Amino acid sequence: MFGVGTPEFLLIAFIAVLVVKPEDVPKLMRRFGEIYGRVLRAYHAFLDELDSLDEVVKK
């Protein structure tokens, strides 16, 4: 979807280690995962709505 795979996630984690205190990195990664999950769910909900709208229009 957004092109965030394992290499990109590892790059974000590496930059976080350089910028943020090491003890705060797990919290930061957890928060990033939560936000990414919300965005992904919203994206799929949007696609589902488009599909249902398409079905209504075709009838």
CORWOCOR-V609439 format. One record per residue. N is the residue number from 1. RES is the residue in three letters. OMEGA is omega as a letter, one per 40 degrees, with the letter a starting at -180 (* if undefined). D_FIRST is the distance of its C-alpha to the first C-alpha in Angstrom with 1 decimal. Layout:
BEGIN
((N	RES	OMEGA	D_FIRST) (N	RES	OMEGA	D_FIRST))
END
This chain:
BEGIN
((1	MET	a	0.0) (2	PHE	i	3.8) (3	GLY	i	5.6) (4	VAL	i	7.7) (5	GLY	a	9.6) (6	THR	a	13.4) (7	PRO	i	14.8) (8	GLU	i	13.0) (9	PHE	i	14.0) (10	LEU	i	17.4) (11	LEU	i	17.8) (12	ILE	i	17.1) (13	ALA	i	19.7) (14	PHE	i	22.1) (15	ILE	i	22.1) (16	ALA	i	22.6) (17	VAL	a	25.6) (18	LEU	a	27.1) (19	VAL	a	26.7) (20	VAL	i	27.2) (21	LYS	a	30.1) (22	PRO	a	29.5) (23	GLU	i	30.4) (24	ASP	a	27.7) (25	VAL	i	24.8) (26	PRO	i	24.3) (27	LYS	a	24.2) (28	LEU	a	21.8) (29	MET	i	19.3) (30	ARG	i	19.9) (31	ARG	i	19.3) (32	PHE	i	16.0) (33	GLY	i	14.9) (34	GLU	a	16.2) (35	ILE	i	14.5) (36	TYR	i	11.0) (37	GLY	i	12.0) (38	ARG	i	13.3) (39	VAL	i	10.3) (40	LEU	i	8.2) (41	ARG	i	11.4) (42	ALA	i	12.0) (43	TYR	a	8.8) (44	HIS	i	10.0) (45	ALA	i	13.5) (46	PHE	i	12.9) (47	LEU	i	11.7) (48	ASP	i	14.8) (49	GLU	i	17.0) (50	LEU	i	16.2) (51	ASP	a	17.0) (52	SER	i	20.2) (53	LEU	i	21.1) (54	ASP	i	20.9) (55	GLU	i	23.2) (56	VAL	a	25.6) (57	VAL	a	25.8) (58	LYS	a	26.5) (59	LYS	*	29.4))
END
